[in-house]
Amino acid sequence: MDGGEGGANDGGSSGSNATGGSNATGGSNATGGRAGGAGSGLTGGSAPVAGASLGGGGGQAGGNGGQSPLPLPDGCEARGRTEQDDSCTLAAFCDGTPNIANCSRSDSGRWQCWCELQHNDRIFEIEGAPGLEACAVAIGLCSEDELDLGAEVCAARSEASGADECSLDLACSAPISVGFAPRVQAELMRYGTGACGREATGLPFECSCEAASGGATYGVVADSGVDACRPLVDFCMSGREPTFDDWTECFDADRVTEAGFCSLHQVCATQMRLTDDVTLAKLEKRNSNCEAGGSGNDCYCSMELETASGLLYDSTFFFIFGAIPDAETCTLALANCDHGAEIQVTGDPECQPTSRSAGPDSCEADLDCQEYASVNGRPIVAIGRLLVNCARPESGAWRCSCASNQDTTIFELGDAEMSAWDVCGVAPERCLERMDLYVGPYGPFVPPPDPLASQ
């Protein structure tokens, strides 16, 4: 190895499996990150590059020392290199701009190549230039800002589909005119994978996909898995952001109606059209349950929501509704959790503790409060939750804080001689003089703040 090669580390370009080992469930290494993306199958060559000398001497445009000339375009000079039977790394300058190419031989015998510094979003498949020659061709192609491309053709590398599932591993290639190496065949590649499945025929599919821009999970509404995966993968490979605002449709996943009881589970899809027959969707799971009680049906509805950070949580609304559960009771109950449901309070809350505890200088209470209300004009008795926390300093009056969903308040209760147990008995009424009971679907509660924090 001469002075221009002395810094290369030949271990890093092994292990790339950008064309082998991919699967249709979103695990294709070919669709992972480029140079700089830790763990991607396409960055296997980045390790030797760290040691490859971009500034070392001994290289020339056509080759390096006494070795065979490399197919580099005019203005490109090879510097550091490393080569194994199935991989290579080449560092070079083209018109003063440094770059590094990595290639690995795929199962088909073609060489798959990518660059690390300049135009590192490109992936090539190369024939007629094995090993370091393929790396040299990749350096040349990455040095060009505009490639002379032919028409792109997409074909499945693997595909499976049925009524309720599908998987697809797709490769799209556009031929490149390689003017500086006319006997070489090169193609610019794009890869994408996707997989879908559903619990039962007639429901939306739950899908995942992966492309160069990253991975994502979506719902897809389609008659069959035969139709679902290709539009999904095409969308993921496009790099577009979805806009779920076309319409929302709900599908019954499970419905039970028995004497004195009903339950309903739905999957609701807010959709974006991909083709005439297939839509991308944001899925939301909703549930309702009603059981005959002393003063009506004890019901709840819930829906699965997503936070800005992508975490899922259940938002739940408890209420008393109707008389005896029938086939429509749980449908109407579920509508109480609709995003656009109009909830109006028509009475004052009456609260009963579900738990209360007290120590020498503090107490806590958790209460269920019933309040007459209506949802879209339908009368209900809403059940809200109120949390209370009271404390007193070593010398001073009691102070209390309250929380209902995300709303809180802090106030001084007075009478330092009152027992902690009694304080949490009168505090809820004082809370509701200062804040409204929250009525409607709620998720994780904000706890009451420290009542002594503001002192």
Disulfide bonds with the S-S distance in Angstrom:
Cys76-Cys94 2.03
Cys88-Cys135 2.13
Cys103-Cys113 2.03
Cys115-Cys142 2.10
Cys154-Cys172 1.93
Cys166-Cys229 2.11
Cys196-Cys207 2.10
Cys209-Cys236 1.74
Cys250-Cys268 2.00
Cys262-Cys330 2.08
Cys290-Cys299 2.10
Cys301-Cys337 2.11
Cys351-Cys369 1.98
Cys363-Cys424 2.06
Cys390-Cys400 2.05
Cys402-Cys431 1.60
